Amino acid sequence: MCGSFFLLFKKMLPIAATYFKLPSHSFYKRYCSYIMTEKILILDFGSQYTQLIARAVREANVFCEIVPYHKDFTPDENLKGIILSGSPFSVNDDKAPVIDVKSLNEKLPILGICYGAQLTAKLYGGKVEKSNKREYGRAQLHIEKEDVLLAGVSDTSQVWMSHGDTILELPEPFEILATTANIPVAAYRKKGHDGKPLHALQFHPEVYHSVEGKKILFNFLVNICSCTQDWTPAGFVNETVEKIKQQVGNGQVIMALSGGVDSTVAATLISKAIGDRLHGIFVDNGVLRKNEFEQVLETYKTIGLNVKGVDRKDLFYNELKGQSDPEAKRKTIGRLFIDVFQEEATNLTGIDFLGQGTIYPDVIESVSVHGPSVTIKSHHNVGGLPEKMHLGLVEPLKYLFKDEVRKVGLELGIPTDMINRHPFPGPGLAIRILGEVTEEKVKMLQEADDIYVRGLKEYNLYNSVWQAGSILLPVKSVGVMGDERTYEFTLALRAVTSVDGMTADWAHLPYEFLAHISNEIINSVRGINRVVYDISSKPPATIEWE
């Protein structure tokens, strides 16, 4: 990505110089090296923590990419250093992943983490064996030798271990930097001046439980790799807008918008580059949140996006009749969405590109070490539209994580309420209504969910929860209202805390709040007489019920 910006840089120089209030020559001298050089490559051996390494690097305002260890790449002037990830494999397995660390280190600084540290030691002739006692969890680091990698790190600093093998002997030309109570080699480095710096850690600096792990990564990125830390939201916006201008030229882009963060930020970047030549389509599929169709369209108007709202509720309700299987509902909604989108696209002429809000975890998944994961549920997106409609793809967010997308959105001036919205499933309330979807049930759930979400905001709980929603269960129970017996539906409330949705814990909402919301829903929404709260974590449960 960074290298491709060089040719664009000369064209965007006056704009960028004005933005940073610097003379063009000064700006070029300061930022040209970043655009040409500031990138870290993370070679992925299949670790569950690889994305956390990337997040930690990005938090240090350094751009990085994750690449499967077996993918060919040519080191060039863009690259400042390489990080070797952990792995579920043992370095002694017959099919253990292997790369040529020595030849890479002749050109670039390297940091090996866990498996990366063990592999490096073994390839240089060291001894790595199965541990007598598997070390997993917190450990205290004991620093044996001062080094730039551990500069500023406290002796006895807490680190996080997760490994079954241990480095028993280091080969020449390596020396130990730190140990723990249970393992002899917790951190080491290559001695001498042969090639570039090479450091390795048996522990995981990228995880929260390694208290000074971010400091160690900073030392590698800045003090060893000489990164300039210019990967910022403002820089990303400027560079991406110029890139879109180059890609699209005088063409036009069509894009499906959902009202969510990703599609809104992506559309705003594209619009900033090409204005009204972006044609947004926002479809009311009948299973949006209460008043969402009108509210989102109004926000898009405020932002200045060229978006057409299409009300097709009746079509979706018709096709969903009699369907209770969650996968069938998802596929029906996805198919209808594509049909409606293509129908709207035929009313436009001269469309050359399709805009999408693809983010980096989607890209990583598609090229992961083990290939795409098993499908747990179908995703609601535009599927094969680029091929069907013979369109090029514009994906301005494909290098960003979710939290970075939010930062870019704020940089673009998108209203905070929209940027901080909780994730919402593509099939909408259809998968929060267990069983058959009817217009009556949708309206019931919309009212209940609106009370719940407004309550979270009023009690200042909304921003401390990653995602919240209400689920209408296909269960009726007896209740009493006044002197009357009722037999009505049960509603489940769900709220979780998470970083990226890959894992999640149930949110410990105050009892007083839950009691208040339960009372409000039962008193206000006809058809619901019982409210329960879901205290399942992911895994083993999923965030959505379907």
C-alpha positions in Angstrom: 0.0 0.0 0.0 2.7 2.5 1.1 4.8 2.0 -2.1 1.8 2.7 -4.4 1.5 6.1 -2.9 4.8 7.4 -4.2 3.6 8.4 -7.6 0.5 9.9 -6.1 2.6 11.8 -3.6 3.9 14.4 -6.1 0.3 15.2 -7.1 -1.0 15.5 -3.5 2.0 17.5 -2.3 0.5 21.0 -2.4 -2.7 19.7 -0.7 -0.8 17.9 2.0 1.6 20.8 2.6 -1.3 23.1 3.1 -3.0 20.7 5.5 0.1 20.4 7.7 1.0 24.1 7.2 4.4 23.3 5.8 6.3 24.5 2.7 6.0 21.9 -0.1 9.8 21.1 0.0 9.8 20.7 3.8 6.7 18.5 3.7 8.2 16.3 1.0 11.4 15.8 3.0 9.5 14.9 6.1 6.8 12.7 4.7 8.3 11.1 1.6 10.4 8.7 3.7 7.2 7.6 5.5 5.2 6.9 2.3 8.2 5.1 0.8 9.4 3.2 3.8 7.2 3.0 6.9 5.8 -0.5 6.9 6.3 -3.6 9.1 5.5 -7.1 7.8 4.1 -9.6 10.2 4.6 -13.2 9.0 1.7 -15.3 10.3 2.3 -18.8 11.4 -1.3 -19.3 12.5 -1.3 -17.8 15.9 -4.5 -16.7 17.6 -2.7 -13.6 18.6 -1.5 -12.4 15.2 -4.2 -9.8 14.8 -3.3 -8.5 18.3 0.3 -7.9 17.1 -1.0 -5.9 14.2 -3.3 -3.9 16.4 -0.4 -3.1 18.8 1.8 -2.0 15.9 -1.0 0.2 14.5 -1.6 1.7 17.9 2.1 2.9 17.7 1.1 4.8 14.5 3.1 2.4 12.3 1.5 0.8 9.3 1.8 -3.0 9.1 0.5 -5.9 7.0 -0.1 -9.5 8.0 1.1 -12.0 5.4 0.9 -15.9 5.6 4.4 -17.2 6.2 4.3 -19.2 2.9 3.4 -16.3 0.7 6.2 -15.0 -1.4 7.3 -11.4 -1.0 10.2 -9.3 -2.0 11.7 -7.1 0.6 12.1 -3.5 -0.7 12.6 0.0 0.4 9.0 0.1 1.8 9.8 -2.4 4.5 11.4 -1.4 7.9 11.3 -4.7 9.7 9.7 -8.1 10.1 7.8 -9.7 13.1 7.5 -13.5 13.3 4.2 -14.5 14.9 3.4 -17.4 17.3 1.9 -20.6 16.1 -0.2 -23.6 17.3 2.6 -25.8 15.9 5.7 -27.1 17.6 8.9 -26.3 15.8 9.7 -30.1 16.0 6.5 -31.1 14.2 7.1 -32.8 10.8 4.9 -30.2 9.1 6.0 -27.2 11.2 6.0 -24.0 9.2 9.5 -22.8 8.3 11.0 -19.7 6.6 14.5 -18.7 5.9 15.1 -16.4 8.9 18.8 -16.0 8.1 18.4 -14.6 4.6 15.6 -12.2 5.7 17.8 -11.0 8.6 20.6 -10.1 6.2 18.3 -7.4 4.9 15.9 -6.4 7.7 15.6 -6.2 11.5 13.5 -9.2 12.9 11.5 -9.7 16.1 10.5 -13.3 16.7 7.6 -13.9 19.1 7.0 -17.3 20.8 7.1 -19.7 17.9 9.0 -17.1 15.9 11.6 -17.1 18.7 11.8 -20.9 18.9 12.0 -21.3 15.1 14.9 -18.8 14.9 16.8 -20.5 17.7 16.4 -23.9 16.0 17.3 -22.7 12.5 20.6 -21.3 13.9 21.4 -24.6 15.6 19.9 -24.1 19.0 18.0 -26.7 21.1 14.2 -26.5 21.4 12.4 -29.3 23.3 9.0 -30.0 24.7 8.7 -28.4 28.1 8.5 -30.6 31.2 5.9 -28.1 32.4 3.9 -26.2 29.9 4.0 -22.5 30.7 0.8 -20.7 30.1 -0.3 -17.5 31.8 1.4 -14.7 33.8 5.1 -14.8 34.5 7.7 -12.4 35.8 10.5 -11.3 33.6 14.0 -11.1 35.0 16.3 -8.9 32.9 19.8 -10.3 32.6 21.4 -7.9 30.1 20.6 -4.3 29.1 19.4 -3.9 25.5 17.6 -1.4 23.3 14.6 -3.8 23.0 14.0 -3.9 26.8 14.9 -0.2 27.4 12.6 1.2 30.1 11.2 -2.2 31.0 11.1 -2.9 34.7 12.9 -6.0 36.1 10.2 -8.5 37.3 7.8 -7.0 34.7 4.7 -9.2 34.2 4.5 -11.0 30.8 2.1 -13.5 29.3 3.4 -16.9 28.3 1.6 -19.4 26.0 3.9 -22.2 24.8 4.5 -26.0 25.1 8.2 -25.9 23.8 11.1 -24.3 25.5 14.5 -23.0 24.2 17.0 -25.0 26.2 20.2 -23.9 24.4 21.0 -20.8 22.4 23.4 -21.2 19.5 26.1 -18.7 18.6 25.8 -15.8 17.9 23.0 -15.3 20.4 22.9 -14.2 24.0 20.1 -14.2 26.7 18.5 -10.9 27.6 15.9 -12.1 30.1 14.6 -15.2 31.9 11.6 -16.2 34.0 11.4 -18.5 37.0 10.5 -21.5 34.8 12.3 -21.0 31.5 16.0 -20.1 30.8 15.4 -18.1 27.6 12.6 -15.5 27.8 14.3 -13.0 25.5 17.4 -13.0 23.4 19.3 -11.2 20.7 21.9 -11.8 18.1 25.4 -10.5 19.0 27.8 -8.7 16.7 27.2 -6.8 13.5 26.5 -9.6 11.1 23.4 -8.5 9.1 20.6 -6.5 10.8 19.4 -6.6 14.4 17.6 -9.8 15.4 15.7 -10.1 18.7 13.3 -12.7 20.0 10.7 -13.1 22.8 9.3 -16.3 24.3 6.4 -14.4 25.7 3.6 -12.4 23.9 4.2 -8.6 24.2 1.0 -7.9 22.2 -1.5 -9.1 24.8 -3.0 -7.0 27.6 -1.5 -9.2 30.3 2.1 -8.3 29.3 2.1 -5.1 31.2 5.0 -3.4 29.4 4.6 -5.3 26.1 3.6 -2.2 24.2 6.8 -0.5 25.4 8.9 -3.5 24.0 7.1 -3.3 20.7 7.7 0.5 20.6 11.4 -0.1 21.1 11.5 -2.5 18.2 9.5 -0.3 15.9 11.1 3.1 16.7 14.5 2.4 18.2 15.4 -0.6 16.2 13.5 -0.2 12.9 13.5 3.6 12.9 9.8 3.9 12.1 8.6 7.5 12.0 5.1 6.8 13.5 3.1 8.8 10.9 0.4 6.2 10.3 -2.4 8.6 11.5 -6.1 9.0 10.6 -5.4 12.4 9.0 -2.6 10.9 6.9 -4.7 8.0 5.9 -7.6 10.2 4.8 -5.4 12.3 2.6 -3.6 9.4 1.0 -6.7 7.3 0.5 -8.7 10.2 -1.1 -5.8 10.7 -3.6 -5.7 7.0 -4.3 -9.4 6.8 -5.0 -9.1 9.8 -7.4 -6.4 7.9 -9.2 -8.3 4.6 -9.3 -11.7 6.0 -10.3 -10.6 8.8 -12.6 -13.7 10.3 -14.3 -15.7 7.1 -13.5 -18.7 6.6 -11.3 -19.1 4.3 -8.2 -22.2 2.6 -6.9 -22.4 1.4 -3.4 -24.8 -0.4 -1.0 -25.0 1.4 2.3 -26.3 -0.2 5.5 -26.2 2.7 8.0 -23.3 1.0 9.7 -19.9 2.4 10.5 -17.9 0.6 7.8 -20.1 1.4 4.9 -20.6 5.0 6.0 -16.9 5.7 6.5 -16.0 4.0 3.2 -18.7 6.0 1.3 -17.6 9.3 2.9 -14.0 8.7 1.8 -15.2 7.9 -1.8 -17.5 10.9 -1.8 -14.6 13.1 -0.6 -12.7 12.0 -3.7 -15.3 12.0 -6.4 -18.4 13.8 -5.0 -21.8 13.0 -6.5 -20.2 10.5 -8.8 -20.7 8.1 -5.9 -24.3 6.7 -6.0 -25.3 5.2 -2.7 -28.3 2.8 -2.3 -29.9 2.4 1.1 -32.6 -0.3 1.2 -35.3 -0.6 3.8 -35.7 -4.3 4.1 -38.3 -4.1 6.8 -36.1 -5.4 9.5 -34.2 -2.3 10.4 -34.3 -0.7 13.9 -37.2 1.7 14.7 -37.1 4.8 12.5 -33.7 3.8 11.2 -34.5 4.3 7.6 -35.5 7.9 8.0 -32.8 8.7 10.5 -29.9 7.3 8.5 -31.0 9.0 5.3 -31.1 12.3 7.2 -27.6 11.7 8.5 -26.3 10.9 5.0 -27.9 14.1 3.8 -26.1 16.0 6.6 -22.8 14.4 5.7 -23.4 15.3 2.0 -23.6 11.8 0.6 -25.5 11.2 -2.6 -27.7 8.4 -1.4 -31.1 7.1 -2.6 -33.4 5.4 -0.1 -35.4 2.5 -1.4 -38.4 1.2 0.6 -39.0 -2.5 -0.2 -40.4 -3.7 3.1 -43.3 -5.5 1.5 -41.1 -7.5 -0.8 -39.0 -8.8 2.1 -42.0 -9.6 4.3 -43.6 -11.5 1.5 -40.6 -13.7 0.8 -39.9 -14.3 4.5 -43.4 -15.8 5.1 -43.2 -19.3 6.5 -39.4 -19.3 7.0 -38.1 -20.1 10.4 -34.7 -21.6 9.7 -32.1 -18.9 10.4 -29.8 -19.8 7.5 -32.8 -19.7 5.1 -33.8 -16.3 6.4 -30.2 -15.0 5.9 -30.0 -16.3 2.4 -33.5 -14.9 1.5 -32.5 -11.5 2.7 -29.2 -11.6 0.9 -30.7 -12.7 -2.4 -33.4 -10.1 -2.3 -30.9 -7.4 -1.4 -28.8 -8.3 -4.4 -32.0 -8.3 -6.6 -33.0 -4.9 -5.4 -29.5 -3.5 -5.7 -29.1 -4.7 -9.3 -32.6 -3.3 -10.1 -31.6 0.1 -8.9 -28.2 -0.1 -10.6 -29.9 -0.6 -14.0 -31.5 2.8 -13.6 -28.0 4.3 -13.6 -25.6 4.6 -16.6 -21.9 4.8 -16.8 -21.2 2.9 -13.5 -17.6 1.6 -13.5 -16.9 0.6 -9.9 -18.6 -1.0 -6.9 -17.7 0.5 -3.5 -17.5 -1.8 -0.5 -16.7 -1.3 3.2 -14.4 -4.3 3.5 -12.1 -4.1 6.5 -8.8 -5.7 7.3 -10.0 -8.7 9.3 -12.0 -9.8 6.2 -8.9 -9.6 4.0 -6.8 -11.5 6.6 -9.4 -14.2 6.8 -9.4 -14.7 3.1 -5.7 -15.3 2.9 -5.1 -16.8 6.4 -2.5 -19.5 7.0 -5.2 -22.2 7.1 -7.4 -20.7 4.5 -11.0 -19.3 5.0 -12.6 -20.6 8.2 -15.6 -22.9 8.3 -18.8 -21.0 7.7 -20.8 -20.7 10.9 -23.4 -18.5 9.3 -23.8 -16.8 5.9 -22.9 -13.2 5.8 -25.1 -10.5 4.3 -23.2 -8.6 1.6 -23.1 -7.9 -2.1 -21.7 -11.3 -2.8 -20.5 -11.7 -6.4 -21.9 -8.4 -7.7 -18.5 -7.1 -9.0 -18.3 -10.1 -11.4 -22.0 -10.1 -12.3 -22.0 -6.4 -13.0 -18.4 -6.3 -14.5 -17.4 -3.6 -12.0 -14.0 -2.8 -10.5 -13.8 -2.7 -6.7 -13.2 0.3 -4.5 -12.4 -0.8 -1.0 -10.8 2.2 0.9 -10.9 0.5 4.3 -9.4 -2.8 3.4 -6.2 -2.1 5.5 -8.0 -0.9 8.6 -9.2 -2.6 11.8 -12.6 -1.7 13.2 -11.3 0.7 15.8 -9.2 2.4 13.1 -12.3 2.8 10.9 -14.0 4.7 13.8 -11.0 7.0 14.2 -11.0 7.8 10.4 -14.7 8.4 10.6 -14.2 11.0 13.4 -11.4 12.6 11.3 -13.9 12.9 8.4 -16.4 14.7 10.6 -19.1 12.0 10.6 -21.4 12.5 13.6 -20.2 10.7 16.8 -23.6 9.0 17.3 -23.2 7.2 14.0 -19.5 6.4 14.5 -20.1 4.9 17.9 -23.2 2.9 16.9 -23.1 -0.7 18.0 -22.7 -3.4 15.3 -25.9 -4.5 13.7 -26.4 -7.7 11.7 -26.9 -7.4 7.9 -30.1 -9.5 8.1 -31.2 -7.1 10.8 -34.1 -8.0 13.2 -34.9 -11.0 11.1 -32.3 -13.0 13.0 -33.3 -11.5 16.3 -36.8 -12.8 15.8 -36.4 -16.5 16.4 -38.8 -18.4 14.1 -41.0 -16.9 11.4 -40.7 -13.1 10.7 -43.9 -11.2 10.4 -44.5 -7.4 10.2 -46.3 -7.6 13.6 -43.3 -9.2 15.3 -40.9 -6.7 13.7 -42.9 -3.8 15.1 -43.0 -5.4 18.5 -39.3 -6.0 18.5 -38.5 -2.5 17.2 -40.4 -0.9 20.0 -38.8 -3.1 22.7 -35.3 -2.7 21.3 -35.7 1.1 21.0 -36.6 1.3 24.8 -33.6 -0.9 25.6 -31.0 1.1 23.5 -32.4 4.5 24.6 -32.1 3.3 28.2 -28.5 2.3 27.7 -27.8 5.8 26.5 -29.8 7.5 29.3 -27.9 5.5 31.9 -24.5 6.2 30.3 -24.0 2.5 29.6 -24.1 2.5 25.8 -20.5 3.3 25.1 -19.2 0.8 27.7 -21.0 -2.0 25.8 -19.6 -3.3 22.4 -23.0 -4.6 21.2 -26.5 -4.7 22.6 -29.8 -5.9 21.2 -33.1 -7.5 21.9 -34.3 -11.0 20.8 -37.9 -12.0 20.4 -38.3 -15.6 21.4 -40.9 -18.0 20.0 -42.0 -18.7 23.5 -45.2 -17.5 25.2 -45.8 -17.6 28.9 -48.6 -16.7 31.3 -48.6 -13.3 32.9 -50.9 -11.1 34.9 -51.6 -7.4 34.1 -54.2 -5.9 36.4 -56.9 -8.4 36.8 -56.3 -9.9 33.4 -54.4 -13.1 32.5 -52.0 -12.7 29.6 -50.3 -15.2 27.3 -47.6 -13.3 25.5 -44.1 -13.4 24.1 -40.8 -13.5 26.0 -38.0 -11.0 25.1 -34.3 -11.6 25.8 -31.9 -8.8 26.3 -28.3 -9.2 25.1 -25.3 -7.0 25.8 -21.6 -7.9 25.5 -18.2 -6.4 25.9 -15.6 -7.1 23.3 -12.7 -5.6 21.3 -13.6 -7.0 17.8 -16.4 -9.5 18.3 -14.1 -12.5 17.9 -14.6 -13.2 21.6 -17.1 -11.5 23.9 -18.2 -11.5 27.6 -21.7 -10.7 28.7 -21.9 -7.1 30.0 -22.5 -6.9 33.8 -25.3 -4.3 33.6 -26.7 -3.0 36.9 -29.7 -4.8 38.3 -31.5 -1.5 38.7 -31.1 -0.7 35.0 -32.3 -4.2 34.0 -35.3 -3.9 36.3 -36.2 -0.5 34.9 -35.9 -1.6 31.2 -37.9 -4.8 31.9 -40.7 -2.7 33.5 -40.7 -0.2 30.6 -40.9 -2.9 27.9 -43.6 -4.9 29.6 -45.7 -1.8 30.3 -45.2 -0.2 26.9 -45.0 -3.0 24.3 -48.2 -4.9 23.8 -47.5 -8.6 23.2 -44.5 -9.0 25.6 -45.1 -10.0 29.2 -41.7 -11.4 30.2 -38.1 -10.1 29.9 -34.9 -12.2 30.5 -31.2 -11.3 30.3 -28.6 -13.4 28.4 -25.4 -14.1 30.4 -23.7 -16.3 27.9 -20.2 -15.5 26.7 -18.6 -16.1 23.2 -17.4 -18.8 23.0 -19.2 -21.1 23.5 -22.3 -19.0 22.5 -22.4 -16.5 19.7 -23.3 -12.8 20.1 -26.4 -13.1 18.0 -28.8 -16.0 18.7 -29.1 -17.0 15.1 
